[in-house]
Amino acid sequence: MSASLSIHDFLEAAETLPVIDVRSPSEYQHGHIPGAYNIPLFDNEERAEIGTIYKQQNRDKAFKRGLDIVGPKMRSFVEQSEEIAPDRKVLLHCWRGGMRSSSFGWLLASAGFEIQTLEKGYKAFRNFVLNIFEANHNILILSGYTGSGKTDILQALRNLGEQVIDLEGLANHKGSTFGHLGEPDQPTGEHFQNMLGIKLFQLDKNKPVWLEDESRLIGQRMIPHQFFSQMQRAPVFRIEIPKKIRIRRLVDDYGSYPKEKLKESILKIEKRLGGLRTKQAIQALENDELEKVADQVLHYYDKAYDHGLNNRESKKINRLDFNHIDADKIAQTLKKQALTESV
């Protein structure tokens, strides 16, 4: 049995059924539907070869060469699909919903699978994602100086039942020049958009979503323009934590990384930090005076944060002062404050 689904129906079905992406590994790596499995009909070299035959000779020869390549793999395709979907119900797509997905679907259907394909393929998914960023979203922004523990507070808000999207978690980067430390490689720009788009799709539109205040770039990944514009216009809840507490937090978070890595990160902001402060920070690092390092670096990051807030409407900034960094207590206060603001 085989059916073709619209992108909206396909994504809803994907919440309970596995998705198989039959595009080449390089296509999949560049960007895919989050959670999809890759069983490529052709590997990167095979896809390039068939494309060359198609362009330089004709469609029939390209098709027959494809049969030569796929024939020996057919059993493996079925066995891999059985591992992914023991109950033999799967969703399937290629780039445009063309020959690759129809061929793979025919094979699985012949093996007794129930197949549903994505109408117009991954291209339809990409258009869907880009359209999501243009839709209106009910956003609340959590703001605060570096070292305020905003990621932990977002998690605490999630534990309280609030909707949260961790942009830095999606980007595999903590946002500062030190943000790559301890993180895996960043996803491609396209896949970062895909993950964010799926998160937005899964939201309850009747409830707000909390996001951390970010610059448009998180490491090397850019927040989509339309969505970032909405973030800039959203209400801001700025938490104020004493600097000495934030310094201790930064030492706890980054103090275990190799000195050479910390030094490299400090040198990346030398022009913005200033020659003297950079020299003092590196000297303190060499002397294992990590609190002094954090103090010097915060001089730059605090100024940068203030500059970003100055570009927002002051009437939308709600300031909350805390003399601690207890994420659960801060989250409870934020939830109450947000409810008060919306009344």
C-alpha positions in Angstrom: 0.0 0.0 0.0 1.4 3.4 -0.9 0.0 7.0 -0.5 1.3 10.5 -1.1 1.0 13.0 1.8 1.2 16.8 1.9 4.1 18.2 3.9 1.8 19.1 6.9 0.3 15.6 7.0 3.7 14.0 6.5 5.2 15.8 9.5 2.2 14.9 11.7 2.6 11.3 10.7 6.4 11.5 11.4 5.6 12.1 15.1 4.8 8.3 15.3 6.3 6.7 12.2 9.9 6.5 11.1 11.1 8.6 8.1 13.5 7.2 5.5 15.4 9.7 3.4 16.7 8.0 0.2 18.9 10.9 -1.0 22.7 10.6 -1.2 24.7 11.0 2.0 26.0 14.4 1.0 22.4 15.7 0.4 21.4 14.3 3.8 24.4 15.8 5.6 23.7 19.2 4.1 20.2 19.2 5.6 17.4 16.7 6.3 14.1 16.3 8.2 15.2 16.0 11.8 14.9 12.4 13.0 15.0 10.9 9.4 17.1 7.9 8.7 19.3 7.9 5.6 19.2 4.9 3.3 20.7 6.3 0.1 19.6 4.8 -3.1 22.9 6.0 -4.6 26.0 7.1 -2.8 27.6 10.4 -3.7 29.8 9.0 -6.5 27.0 6.9 -8.0 24.6 9.9 -8.0 27.3 12.0 -9.7 27.9 9.3 -12.3 24.2 8.9 -13.2 23.8 12.6 -13.4 26.7 12.8 -15.9 25.2 10.0 -18.0 21.8 11.7 -18.0 23.3 15.0 -19.2 25.9 13.7 -21.7 23.9 10.7 -23.1 20.3 10.3 -22.3 17.7 9.4 -19.7 17.3 5.7 -20.8 21.0 5.0 -20.3 21.1 6.8 -17.0 18.1 4.7 -15.9 19.7 1.4 -16.9 22.9 2.4 -15.1 20.8 3.1 -12.1 19.4 -0.4 -12.3 22.9 -1.9 -12.4 23.8 0.0 -9.3 20.6 -0.6 -7.3 20.1 -4.3 -8.1 22.8 -5.8 -5.8 21.6 -3.4 -3.0 18.0 -4.4 -2.9 18.1 -7.0 -0.2 20.2 -4.6 2.0 17.6 -1.9 1.5 14.8 -4.1 2.7 16.8 -5.4 5.7 17.8 -1.8 6.7 14.2 -0.8 6.5 13.1 -3.7 8.6 15.4 -2.6 11.3 14.1 0.9 11.2 10.4 -0.1 11.0 9.8 -3.7 12.4 6.0 -3.2 11.9 6.7 -2.4 8.2 5.1 1.1 8.2 7.4 3.9 7.0 7.4 7.4 5.6 9.6 7.9 2.6 11.0 10.8 0.6 13.7 11.9 -1.8 14.5 15.4 -3.2 11.4 16.1 -5.3 9.3 13.1 -4.8 10.5 11.6 -8.1 12.1 8.4 -9.3 14.3 7.7 -6.2 11.5 7.6 -3.7 9.0 5.9 -6.1 11.6 3.2 -6.9 12.5 2.6 -3.2 8.8 2.7 -2.3 8.0 0.1 -5.0 10.7 -2.2 -3.5 9.4 -1.9 0.0 5.8 -2.3 -1.0 6.8 -5.5 -2.8 8.4 -6.6 0.5 5.1 -6.0 2.3 5.7 -2.5 3.7 3.0 0.1 4.1 4.5 3.2 2.4 3.6 6.8 2.6 5.7 9.3 0.5 6.2 13.0 0.8 4.5 14.9 -2.0 7.2 17.0 -3.8 9.9 15.6 -1.5 12.5 17.3 0.7 12.0 20.4 -1.5 8.5 20.8 -0.1 9.9 20.5 3.4 12.4 23.2 2.8 9.7 25.6 1.5 7.5 24.7 4.6 10.4 25.5 7.0 11.1 28.9 5.3 7.4 29.8 5.5 7.3 28.9 9.2 9.8 31.7 9.9 7.5 34.2 8.3 4.5 33.2 10.4 3.7 35.1 13.6 5.0 33.5 16.8 4.2 34.4 20.5 7.7 34.9 21.7 9.1 35.8 25.2 12.8 36.6 25.5 15.0 35.7 28.4 17.8 38.2 28.7 20.7 38.6 31.1 24.4 39.2 31.2 26.9 36.4 30.3 27.2 34.0 33.3 23.6 34.4 34.4 22.8 30.7 33.8 20.2 31.4 31.1 20.4 27.9 29.6 19.6 26.3 33.0 16.8 28.8 33.5 15.3 27.8 30.2 15.4 24.2 31.2 13.8 25.0 34.5 11.0 26.9 32.6 10.5 23.8 30.5 10.2 21.7 33.7 7.4 24.1 34.8 5.5 23.3 31.6 6.6 26.3 29.6 7.4 26.1 25.9 11.1 26.6 25.3 13.4 26.5 22.3 17.1 26.3 23.1 18.7 28.1 20.1 22.2 27.5 21.4 21.5 23.8 21.9 20.3 23.6 18.3 23.4 25.4 17.0 25.9 23.4 19.2 27.3 26.7 20.4 27.0 28.8 23.6 27.0 32.1 21.7 30.3 33.7 22.8 33.8 33.4 21.5 34.2 30.7 24.1 30.9 29.0 22.9 32.4 26.3 20.9 34.3 24.8 23.8 33.0 21.4 24.7 30.5 21.4 21.9 30.3 19.1 18.8 30.6 20.5 15.3 27.9 23.0 14.4 25.2 21.7 12.0 25.0 23.2 8.5 23.1 26.4 8.2 20.3 24.6 6.3 20.0 21.9 9.0 20.0 24.5 11.8 17.0 26.1 10.1 15.4 22.6 9.7 15.7 21.9 13.4 14.4 25.3 14.4 11.5 25.0 11.9 10.4 21.6 13.3 10.5 23.0 16.9 8.2 25.9 15.8 5.9 23.5 14.0 5.5 21.4 17.1 4.6 24.3 19.4 1.1 24.9 20.8 0.2 28.1 19.0 -2.0 29.2 22.0 1.0 29.4 24.4 4.1 31.6 24.3 7.6 30.2 23.6 10.7 31.3 25.6 13.9 32.0 23.8 17.3 33.2 25.0 18.3 36.7 23.9 20.8 36.1 21.1 22.7 38.1 18.5 21.7 37.0 15.0 24.9 34.8 14.7 25.3 31.9 17.1 28.8 30.8 16.3 28.7 30.5 12.5 24.9 29.8 12.4 22.5 32.6 11.5 19.0 32.9 12.9 16.6 33.4 10.0 16.0 37.1 9.3 12.2 37.0 9.6 12.3 35.1 12.9 15.1 37.2 14.3 13.0 40.3 13.6 10.2 38.9 15.7 12.6 38.1 18.5 13.8 41.8 18.4 10.2 43.0 18.8 9.2 40.5 21.6 8.8 41.3 25.3 12.1 40.9 27.2 12.6 39.6 30.7 16.0 40.7 31.8 17.4 39.0 34.9 20.1 40.9 36.8 22.6 38.8 38.7 25.5 40.3 40.7 28.8 40.2 38.8 30.6 38.2 41.5 28.1 35.4 41.2 28.3 35.4 37.4 32.1 35.3 37.6 32.0 32.2 39.8 29.5 30.6 37.4 31.8 31.2 34.4 34.8 29.7 36.3 32.7 26.6 37.0 31.6 26.4 33.4 34.9 27.1 31.6 37.7 26.7 34.1 38.3 23.0 33.3 39.1 23.7 29.6 42.8 23.7 28.5 44.5 27.0 29.0 45.6 27.1 25.3 41.9 26.9 24.2 40.9 29.6 26.6 43.8 31.8 25.4 42.8 31.3 21.8 39.3 32.5 22.6 40.5 35.5 24.5 42.7 36.5 21.5 39.7 36.3 19.2 38.2 39.3 20.9 41.4 41.3 21.5 40.4 44.2 19.3 37.1 44.6 21.2 38.5 43.8 24.6 41.4 46.2 24.2 45.2 45.5 24.3 45.6 46.1 28.0 42.7 44.0 29.2 43.7 41.2 26.8 47.2 41.2 28.3 45.9 41.3 31.8 43.4 38.4 31.1 46.1 36.2 29.6 48.5 36.9 32.4 45.8 36.0 34.9 45.1 32.8 32.9 48.8 31.9 33.1 48.7 32.5 36.9 45.5 30.3 37.3 43.6 33.4 38.5 40.5 32.4 36.6 38.2 34.8 38.4 40.3 37.7 37.2 40.1 36.3 33.7 36.3 36.2 33.8 36.2 39.7 35.3 38.3 41.1 32.4 36.3 39.3 29.7 32.9 40.3 31.2 33.9 43.9 30.7 33.5 43.4 26.9 30.4 41.1 27.1 28.5 43.2 29.5 28.9 46.3 27.2 27.9 44.2 24.2 24.7 43.0 25.9 23.8 46.6 26.9 24.3 47.7 23.3 21.9 45.0 22.1 19.2 45.9 24.6 19.4 49.6 23.6 18.1 48.6 20.2 14.8 47.4 21.8 11.7 49.2 22.9 12.3 50.1 26.6 8.6 49.6 27.5 9.0 45.9 26.5 11.9 45.2 28.9 10.9 43.8 32.3 13.9 43.9 34.7 14.0 41.3 37.6 16.8 41.4 40.2 18.1 38.3 41.9 20.9 37.9 44.4 21.3 34.2 43.6 21.5 31.9 40.6 19.0 29.2 41.5 17.5 28.4 38.1 14.3 26.8 39.6 13.4 29.8 41.7 14.2 32.3 38.9 12.0 30.3 36.5 9.1 30.4 38.9 9.4 34.1 39.2 9.6 34.5 35.4 6.6 32.4 34.8 4.5 34.5 37.3 5.8 37.7 35.8 5.1 36.7 32.2 1.5 35.7 33.3 1.1 39.1 34.9 2.3 40.9 31.8 -0.1 39.1 29.6 -3.1 39.9 31.7 
